[in-house]
């Protein structure tokens, strides 16, 4: 094999090599595909749904209330909705979410979804949250299927550190559709 044949080979396949490098870069640093396990986000997402996750969205913008995120907790991957932001006091009383004492409507929930009452102290002890609010870089997350969701209300799960949030769900691949 001479140099001319090697050069022709690289010229013929260079675009394929570039496309493969770009695809690897995108799926390493920009987006990922995540399969939803369990029904804690039902009816928004169901067990087996495949979603696209933006890995860079929170490097460019802040995490917002109601964002659906992929996170790591206790070595497992979860898909949950952000309910409480740093500096807020979150409580649930008589079917209503209260943020810093003011009622907040959760429009994404079905009317028949029951969320059991909890006080902020049930989520975060005074030792961990001495001012009674979510600490900096921490978030309260919950599933949309509240009775069947393991989330921040559970002591073993707790508040989620920003560094454990791996990305924002922005599109449902299977079945195809927009995520609310």
C-alpha positions in Angstrom: 0.0 0.0 0.0 1.5 3.3 -1.0 0.9 6.8 0.4 -1.5 7.7 -2.4 -3.8 4.9 -1.5 -3.8 5.8 2.2 -4.5 9.5 1.3 -7.4 8.4 -0.9 -8.8 6.2 1.9 -8.8 9.1 4.4 -10.3 11.5 1.8 -13.1 9.0 1.0 -13.9 8.3 4.7 -12.9 11.6 6.3 -16.6 12.8 6.4 -17.7 9.6 8.0 -15.0 10.0 10.6 -16.0 13.7 11.2 -19.7 12.7 11.6 -18.8 10.0 14.1 -16.6 12.4 16.1 -19.4 15.0 16.1 -22.0 12.4 17.2 -19.8 11.2 20.0 -19.1 14.8 21.1 -22.9 15.6 21.1 -23.9 12.5 23.1 -21.0 13.0 25.6 -21.4 16.7 26.3 -24.7 18.1 24.9 -27.6 15.6 25.0 -28.3 12.1 26.1 -31.2 9.6 25.8 -32.8 8.4 29.0 -35.3 5.6 29.5 -37.9 6.3 32.2 -38.0 3.6 34.8 -41.2 3.3 36.9 -44.4 5.4 36.9 -43.5 8.2 39.4 -43.9 10.8 36.7 -47.2 9.4 35.4 -49.2 10.7 33.4 -46.5 13.1 32.1 -44.0 10.3 31.5 -44.6 6.5 31.8 -42.4 3.5 32.4 -40.4 2.7 29.3 -40.7 6.2 27.7 -37.5 7.5 26.1 -36.6 11.1 26.6 -34.0 13.5 25.3 -32.0 15.2 28.1 -30.1 18.5 27.6 -26.8 18.2 29.5 -25.8 21.8 28.9 -29.1 23.6 29.6 -28.1 24.3 33.3 -24.7 25.6 32.3 -26.4 28.2 30.2 -29.5 28.9 32.4 -30.8 28.4 35.9 -32.9 25.5 37.1 -36.5 26.6 37.2 -39.6 25.4 39.0 -41.5 22.7 37.1 -38.4 21.7 35.0 -38.3 17.9 34.6 -34.8 16.8 35.3 -32.7 13.7 35.3 -30.7 13.3 38.5 -28.5 10.8 40.4 -29.5 9.9 44.0 -28.1 7.1 46.1 -26.4 5.7 43.0 -29.6 5.5 41.0 -30.9 7.6 38.1 -34.3 9.3 38.5 -36.6 11.5 36.5 -38.4 14.1 38.7 -39.9 17.6 38.6 -38.3 20.5 40.4 -40.8 21.9 42.9 -38.7 23.9 45.3 -35.8 26.3 44.6 -32.9 27.5 46.9 -34.1 30.0 49.5 -37.7 28.8 49.5 -39.8 27.1 52.2 -42.1 24.4 50.7 -45.1 22.9 52.3 -48.1 20.9 51.2 -51.4 21.4 53.1 -54.9 20.2 52.1 -53.9 19.5 48.5 -52.2 22.8 47.9 -48.5 23.6 47.4 -47.3 26.5 49.5 -44.1 28.4 48.6 -43.0 30.8 51.3 -46.6 30.7 52.7 -48.3 31.5 49.4 -50.5 29.0 47.5 -49.1 27.9 44.2 -51.1 26.1 41.5 -49.5 23.0 40.0 -51.2 23.0 36.5 -49.4 19.9 35.3 -51.1 17.6 37.9 -54.4 15.8 37.2 -57.2 16.9 39.5 -57.4 13.5 41.1 -53.8 13.3 42.2 -53.5 13.3 46.0 -50.4 14.8 47.6 -50.2 14.0 51.2 -49.5 16.9 53.6 -46.0 17.6 54.6 -44.2 20.5 56.3 -40.7 21.7 55.3 -39.2 20.3 58.6 -40.4 16.8 57.4 -38.2 17.3 54.3 -35.1 19.0 55.8 -34.2 19.0 59.5 -33.3 22.2 61.3 -29.8 20.8 61.5 -29.5 20.7 57.7 -31.7 23.7 57.0 -31.2 26.0 60.0 -33.1 28.9 58.5 -36.1 26.7 57.5 -35.4 27.2 53.8 -33.9 25.1 51.0 -30.1 25.7 51.1 -28.1 27.2 48.2 -27.6 24.8 45.3 -30.2 22.4 46.7 -33.6 21.6 45.1 -36.8 19.9 46.2 -38.0 17.4 43.6 -41.2 15.3 43.3 -42.8 12.9 40.9 -46.1 13.8 39.2 -47.6 10.6 40.5 -47.3 11.7 44.1 -48.6 8.6 45.9 -46.1 6.3 44.1 -43.1 8.6 43.9 -39.9 8.2 45.8 -38.7 11.8 46.0 -37.5 14.7 48.3 -40.3 14.0 50.7 -38.5 10.8 51.7 -35.7 11.1 54.2 -33.6 8.6 52.3 -33.9 10.7 49.1 -34.0 14.3 50.5 -33.2 17.5 48.8 -31.1 17.2 45.6 -27.7 19.0 45.2 -27.4 20.9 41.9 -24.3 18.8 41.0 -26.5 15.7 41.1 -28.9 17.1 38.5 -27.5 15.7 35.2 -29.8 17.6 32.8 -33.2 18.8 31.7 -35.7 16.6 29.9 -36.8 18.5 26.9 -38.4 16.0 24.5 -40.1 12.6 24.6 -38.6 10.4 21.9 -40.9 7.4 22.5 -43.7 7.7 22.2 -43.0 10.8 20.2 -44.1 14.1 21.7 -43.5 17.2 23.7 -42.9 17.1 27.5 -45.0 19.4 29.7 
